[in-house]
Amino acid sequence: MLNSTNKENCDKYRPEKEYTNIEVLLDNLPYIFMGIIGAAINLIIFKISFLGIGLSFLYIAYTILGAIWIMIFVCPYCQYFDTSFCPCGYGKISSRFKEKHPETMFSKKFKKHIPFIVPLWIIPLLEGGVYLFLDYNLTLLILVIAFVINSYIILPLLARIYGCGHCPQKDDCPWMFQMKPSINNP
Ligand code: SF4
């Protein structure tokens, strides 16, 4: 259950609440789009070749693995583990195959495991930038812009406002610590 002490001090945008399945799906959409656009960038770069299709599948597999990685190594330490207060639903899924672990370890586990998913944000942008420079293509440019808007603006903004903004552990979270000025001064 949630810690009421943390709730009192929570400078959240939205009140803490249990999320419906539709809201969970909406919260996951930018991450899903990131996988789709990242895969499409590979397809366009390699002109829908065997290599392009293979790399697209690899990128999608990495996005799925990234989500599972967080569910295995981070969510069991979260206060929202096995509750409907987790905005993206990972906490519920995680509880199906993991036991609850001490919440005091959350920050340490977050710092340790979040780097595993960071390349998801970097790889398509790097590939797209290099190939735009080498062999300009309007479709690729549109995809790279869409990737940047979705993954670097919409996804983190949604996470901060809709998800992490009212997480009771945000004071221990390295990600939210960096965002603190923008949360306190929206
Ligand atoms: S709020 Fe984040 S860390 Fe906590 S259970 Fe949900 S996805 Fe996992």
Residues whose N, C-alpha, C, O or C-beta is under 5 A from the ligand:
A	BS01	SF4	V74 C75 C78 Y80 F81 C86 Y90 G91
